[in-house]
């Protein structure tokens, strides 16, 4: 029975360690390209990466239905949870140091000229069982809702997607966030966790684990340089995300503070080649977290997209030296699908701990109209 209760906790609270994760939304294409996406995010996720890329857009684009689902890639260790015993300690031994992730992301929106508006619904939950002597469940959960609105304007030059050209553009965006969060470490057999599991419904369980709420406003700023001759395109971008984002915590009995949305400074570049007949490739590179002190290897992200036909592409990438990503894109016009696997660093230091994950993304009825 105790093992069943623990499994219910996994379903209801759906959390992990990955304290470094605080993104409001990630593009499936970007993740499958090693998250090297700062200078090529010209899709529905522009406002999550670099608002200045809005300056490339013309006409009207609409993205009404685009859910993404991510989770732990259990295929990376298929034998871990076979032949479990009947005691909680047996389950704890199998789950020890195996980070579990569940994510749901939904970002409908539109672009009109150089203005964009995107709703954000981002459920990102992680848990990790540590310490075999005294098993502790590390929990990091945030459920964000709100919107991001942005505008970009060329500082010089003229470029539009499909027409080519050159420009340097400046972009700004504002965002509103409502955050539900749980962050803490719980003794697997201790009173706090057992008391939470004794509650009658999922909301009561989360409240007992210390769920708190907060809300606030934020702002991003970015630069975008692009130079295209038609067959070849070079781009570079600088994004300062959450330059000013303040979340205010609602009053709670334990005086806990909702997890913040930290500033992030990313620099990226990309080279795209089109060979005609739907064939081409894109190579991208990012250096992330310039605002932090960390190993250079952890900052570097590399990506590749190989377009085989107008409808089919292969994607791959590397981040933090030994985390690989790979997947497929299938695009029929009104239906676009991404599916694949990616790895990410979740420890405080390089090589401390990785998390292997899958992602599936579906976009329906998106279109762009150019008068």
Secondary structure, DSSP 4 states (H G I P E B T S, - for coil): -HHHHHHHHHHHH---S-TT---S---HHHHHTTT--TTT--STTHHHH-GGGGGG--SEEEE-B-EEEEEE-GGGGTTTTSS--SSHHHHHHHHBT--EEEEEEE--EEEETTEEEEEEEEEEEEEEEE-SSS-EEEEEEEEEEEEEEEEEEEEEEEEETTTEEEEEEEEEEEEEEEEEEEEEEEETTSHHHHHHHTSSSHHHHHHHTT-EEEEEEEEEEEEEEEEE-SSEEEEEEEEEETTT-EEEEPP-TT---PPP---EEEEEEEEEEEEETTEEEEEEEEE--TTS---HHHHEEEEEEEE-SSSEEEEEEEETTTEEEEEEEEE-SSEEEEEEEEEEE-SSSTTS-EEEEEEEEEEES-EEE--
